[in-house]
Amino acid sequence: MEIKLDEDDILARFDRLVDQGMVVYNQDYRTVTVTDQELPFEFRILSSLTNKPQAPQDQQSQTTLQQPGYRPGSDIDVSGYEAATLGSTHLLALNKFPAARPHLLILTQDGFRRQHEALDMDDITAGSQAISSFKSRYLLLFNCGINSGCSRMHKHMHIFPAPDRDKFSLWLDSDEPRLPFKFFMNRFHNGLPSAAEILDIYRALLRQAERAVGGAAVEGGAAVPHNVIMDRNWLVVIPRRSPGWEGADTNAAGMLGMIWVHNEEKMKIWLKKGPANVLSRIGIPADENWPY
């Protein structure tokens, strides 16, 4: 039975699980904002991320964890974290290691679906349903493949509230953002399109990302590594070539300038290397003249 999404109920459930210790969240996390190459960056220092699982070295692995809370084939524990079902194909669950309040995962019901697969119609349908159900503005993120910054291999997307515009403005809300890496974007001018239209847009942008990295989907169904970010206003695809560079690593959120680290030492690595420089190296440089 499909459960109607209620933002207030999900927030209350999130807070209860934080109080119970099931969700590990620093409610008083420190935020540091800096500007590099005229671009704003927001660092969130979340000690709760210290014990967050990391991605395996082999993205083709078909892990079958027959443990309580794990569905066959899955490497994500959702037992006790379920928030809603999204049709017959996806589950909405609270993230055990969140970076926002609330921070949720949209997972395939099939635990054998893999994170290196491109998004399909069912994924887009579930994601757009979630975005359109919440009163507030939410961001939907997908990290496709290990080089995109994913940490688990069961196919899933992240969804959490967009930052307060008065505190941090997303680059992609600008009319003509100039970024240190290549990105491919489509703006929605008449509200969130249908899932079928979004899928067509995504696939067109993914083809551009494939050309940027000089490749396409490979044998076994693995797409080129990329990040997807979507809200009610736009969808963007960012090709990736590495999850990190010299100790500075990130996922789709970091490509937006929101960098989540578990301690100040990690932030110092980013600041030493230059955040804009790091993003140009783990993405595809916007042009050969971008400063390094």
C-alpha positions as CSV (number, residue, x, y, z in Angstrom):
1,M,0.0,0.0,0.0
2,E,1.4,3.4,-1.0
3,I,1.8,5.9,1.8
4,K,1.1,9.6,1.1
5,L,4.2,11.6,1.9
6,D,3.7,14.1,4.7
7,E,6.7,16.4,5.4
8,D,5.7,17.1,8.9
9,D,5.3,13.5,9.8
10,I,8.6,12.6,8.2
11,L,10.3,15.4,10.2
12,A,8.8,14.2,13.4
13,R,9.9,10.6,12.7
14,F,13.4,11.8,11.8
15,D,13.6,13.7,15.1
16,R,12.4,10.7,17.1
17,L,15.0,8.4,15.5
18,V,17.7,11.0,16.3
19,D,16.6,11.1,19.9
20,Q,16.7,7.3,20.0
21,G,20.2,7.2,18.5
22,M,19.1,5.2,15.4
23,V,19.8,8.2,13.2
24,V,23.3,9.6,13.8
25,Y,23.0,13.4,13.3
26,N,24.9,16.4,14.6
27,Q,22.1,18.9,15.1
28,D,24.6,21.6,16.1
29,Y,27.1,20.9,13.3
30,R,29.5,23.7,12.4
31,T,29.2,25.5,9.1
32,V,32.1,27.3,7.4
33,T,31.5,29.4,4.2
34,V,34.4,30.5,2.0
35,T,34.7,32.0,-1.5
36,D,37.2,30.5,-4.0
37,Q,37.6,31.6,-7.6
38,E,34.5,33.9,-7.0
39,L,32.5,30.8,-6.1
40,P,30.8,30.3,-2.7
41,F,31.4,27.0,-0.8
42,E,29.7,25.8,2.4
43,F,31.5,23.2,4.5
44,R,29.4,21.2,7.0
45,I,31.6,19.6,9.7
46,L,29.6,16.5,10.7
47,S,31.5,14.2,13.1
48,S,28.6,11.8,12.7
49,L,29.9,10.9,9.2
50,T,33.1,9.4,10.8
51,N,31.5,5.9,10.8
52,K,29.6,6.2,7.6
53,P,30.3,3.1,5.3
54,Q,32.5,3.7,2.3
55,A,32.0,2.3,-1.2
56,P,33.6,-1.0,-2.1
57,Q,36.5,-1.0,-4.6
58,D,34.5,-3.1,-7.1
59,Q,31.3,-1.5,-8.3
60,Q,30.3,-4.7,-10.1
61,S,30.1,-6.6,-6.9
62,Q,26.7,-8.3,-6.2
63,T,26.8,-8.2,-2.4
64,T,24.2,-10.5,-0.8
65,L,23.9,-9.6,2.8
66,Q,21.6,-12.0,4.6
67,Q,21.4,-9.9,7.7
68,P,18.5,-8.4,9.6
69,G,17.5,-5.1,7.9
70,Y,19.2,-5.9,4.6
71,R,17.2,-7.0,1.6
72,P,18.6,-9.7,-0.6
73,G,21.5,-8.2,-2.6
74,S,21.4,-4.9,-0.7
75,D,24.2,-3.2,1.3
76,I,21.9,-0.6,2.9
77,D,20.1,-1.3,6.2
78,V,16.6,0.1,6.1
79,S,14.9,-1.9,8.9
80,G,13.3,0.6,11.2
81,Y,14.1,3.5,8.9
82,E,11.3,3.1,6.4
83,A,9.2,6.3,5.8
84,A,7.0,5.5,2.8
85,T,6.6,3.3,-0.4
86,L,6.8,5.0,-3.8
87,G,4.8,2.9,-6.1
88,S,5.7,-0.8,-6.3
89,T,9.4,-0.2,-7.2
90,H,10.9,2.2,-4.6
91,L,11.1,2.7,-0.9
92,L,11.7,6.0,1.0
93,A,13.8,5.6,4.1
94,L,15.5,7.9,6.5
95,N,19.3,8.1,6.1
96,K,21.2,6.7,9.1
97,F,24.0,9.2,8.5
98,P,22.3,12.4,7.4
99,A,23.8,15.7,6.5
100,A,20.5,17.6,6.7
101,R,17.1,17.6,8.5
102,P,15.6,15.4,7.2
103,H,17.9,13.5,4.9
104,L,16.2,10.6,3.1
105,L,17.1,7.8,0.7
106,I,15.0,6.6,-2.2
107,L,16.0,3.0,-2.8
108,T,14.9,0.4,-5.3
109,Q,12.8,-2.3,-3.7
110,D,15.0,-4.8,-5.7
111,G,18.3,-4.9,-3.6
112,F,20.2,-6.3,-6.6
113,R,19.9,-3.0,-8.6
114,R,23.2,-1.3,-8.7
115,Q,24.4,2.3,-8.3
116,H,26.4,2.3,-11.5
117,E,23.2,1.9,-13.5
118,A,21.7,5.0,-15.1
119,L,18.3,6.3,-13.9
120,D,15.3,4.7,-15.5
121,M,11.6,5.5,-15.7
122,D,10.8,4.0,-12.3
123,D,13.6,6.0,-10.6
124,I,12.5,9.2,-12.2
125,T,8.8,8.6,-11.3
126,A,9.7,7.9,-7.6
127,G,12.0,10.9,-7.4
128,S,9.6,13.4,-9.0
129,Q,6.8,12.1,-6.8
130,A,8.8,12.8,-3.7
131,I,9.9,16.3,-4.8
132,S,6.4,17.3,-5.7
133,S,4.9,15.9,-2.5
134,F,6.9,18.1,-0.1
135,K,5.8,21.6,0.8
136,S,9.4,22.8,1.0
137,R,11.9,22.9,-1.8
138,Y,13.9,19.6,-1.8
139,L,16.9,18.5,-3.8
140,L,17.1,15.1,-5.4
141,L,20.7,13.8,-5.8
142,F,22.0,10.7,-7.6
143,N,25.6,9.5,-7.5
144,C,26.1,7.1,-10.4
145,G,29.1,4.9,-9.8
146,I,32.1,4.9,-7.4
147,N,33.8,7.7,-9.3
148,S,30.7,9.9,-8.6
149,G,31.2,9.7,-4.9
150,C,28.7,7.1,-3.9
151,S,29.2,5.1,-0.7
152,R,26.8,2.2,-1.2
153,M,26.1,0.0,-4.2
154,H,22.3,-0.7,-3.8
155,K,20.8,1.7,-6.3
156,H,19.5,4.8,-4.4
157,M,19.0,8.5,-4.6
158,H,19.3,11.2,-1.8
159,I,16.6,13.8,-1.1
160,F,16.8,16.6,1.5
161,P,15.7,20.3,1.8
162,A,17.5,22.8,-0.3
163,P,19.6,25.3,1.8
164,D,18.2,28.5,3.0
165,R,18.8,31.0,0.1
166,D,19.7,33.7,2.7
167,K,22.5,31.5,4.0
168,F,23.8,29.8,0.9
169,S,22.8,30.3,-2.7
170,L,23.1,27.4,-5.0
171,W,25.2,28.0,-8.1
172,L,22.5,26.5,-10.4
173,D,20.0,29.1,-9.3
174,S,22.1,31.7,-11.1
175,D,21.0,32.6,-14.7
176,E,24.4,31.8,-16.2
177,P,26.6,30.0,-13.7
178,R,30.3,29.8,-14.6
179,L,31.7,26.7,-12.9
180,P,35.2,25.0,-12.9
181,F,33.7,21.8,-14.3
182,K,31.5,20.8,-17.2
183,F,27.8,20.4,-16.4
184,F,24.7,19.9,-18.6
185,M,21.5,21.6,-17.5
186,N,17.9,21.9,-18.4
187,R,15.6,24.4,-16.7
188,F,11.9,23.7,-16.2
189,H,10.0,26.8,-17.3
190,N,6.5,25.5,-16.5
191,G,6.9,23.5,-13.3
192,L,8.1,20.0,-12.9
193,P,7.5,18.0,-16.1
194,S,6.0,14.5,-16.3
195,A,8.3,11.6,-15.5
196,A,8.5,10.6,-19.1
197,E,9.6,14.2,-20.1
198,I,12.1,14.2,-17.3
199,L,13.5,10.9,-18.4
200,D,14.0,12.2,-22.0
201,I,15.7,15.3,-20.7
202,Y,18.0,13.2,-18.4
203,R,19.0,10.9,-21.2
204,A,19.8,13.8,-23.5
205,L,22.0,15.4,-20.8
206,L,23.6,12.0,-20.1
207,R,24.6,11.7,-23.8
208,Q,26.3,15.1,-23.5
209,A,28.1,13.9,-20.4
210,E,29.2,10.7,-22.3
211,R,30.7,12.9,-25.0
212,A,32.5,15.0,-22.4
213,V,34.3,12.0,-21.0
214,G,34.7,10.2,-24.3
215,G,32.7,7.2,-23.5
216,A,29.3,5.6,-23.1
217,A,27.6,2.9,-21.1
218,V,29.8,-0.2,-20.9
219,E,29.2,-3.9,-20.8
220,G,27.1,-4.9,-17.8
221,G,25.0,-1.8,-17.9
222,A,27.4,0.6,-16.1
223,A,26.8,4.2,-17.1
224,V,29.7,6.7,-17.3
225,P,30.2,8.1,-13.8
226,H,28.0,11.1,-13.2
227,N,26.0,13.1,-10.7
228,V,22.4,14.1,-11.1
229,I,20.8,16.9,-9.2
230,M,17.1,17.9,-9.6
231,D,14.5,20.1,-8.0
232,R,11.3,21.6,-9.2
233,N,13.2,24.2,-11.3
234,W,15.9,22.3,-13.1
235,L,17.8,19.1,-13.7
236,V,21.6,18.9,-14.1
237,V,24.0,16.1,-15.1
238,I,27.7,16.4,-14.1
239,P,30.2,13.9,-15.6
240,R,32.8,12.7,-13.1
241,R,36.3,11.2,-13.5
242,S,37.2,10.6,-9.8
243,P,35.5,10.5,-6.4
244,G,38.3,12.7,-5.0
245,W,41.7,14.2,-5.4
246,E,44.6,14.0,-2.9
247,G,42.4,13.5,0.1
248,A,39.5,15.8,-0.9
249,D,36.5,13.8,-2.0
250,T,32.8,14.5,-2.5
251,N,29.5,13.5,-4.1
252,A,26.8,15.4,-5.9
253,A,26.3,17.8,-3.0
254,G,29.9,18.8,-3.1
255,M,29.6,19.6,-6.8
256,L,26.9,22.1,-5.7
257,G,29.4,23.7,-3.3
258,M,28.0,21.9,-0.3
259,I,30.9,19.9,1.1
260,W,30.3,17.5,3.9
261,V,33.3,16.5,6.0
262,H,33.7,14.6,9.3
263,N,36.4,16.8,10.8
264,E,38.3,20.1,10.4
265,E,41.4,18.3,9.1
266,K,39.4,17.2,6.0
267,M,38.2,20.8,5.5
268,K,41.8,22.0,5.7
269,I,42.7,19.6,2.9
270,W,40.0,21.2,0.7
271,L,41.1,24.7,1.6
272,K,44.8,24.0,0.9
273,K,44.0,22.5,-2.5
274,G,41.4,25.1,-3.4
275,P,37.8,23.9,-3.6
276,A,37.3,25.1,-7.1
277,N,40.5,23.4,-8.2
278,V,39.4,20.1,-6.6
279,L,36.1,20.2,-8.4
280,S,37.7,20.8,-11.7
281,R,40.0,17.8,-11.2
282,I,37.3,15.3,-10.0
283,G,34.9,16.5,-12.7
284,I,35.8,17.4,-16.3
285,P,37.5,20.8,-16.4
286,A,35.3,23.5,-17.9
287,D,38.1,24.6,-20.2
288,E,41.8,24.3,-20.5
289,N,42.3,27.8,-19.1
290,W,40.7,27.2,-15.8
291,P,43.2,28.1,-13.1
292,Y,44.8,25.2,-11.3
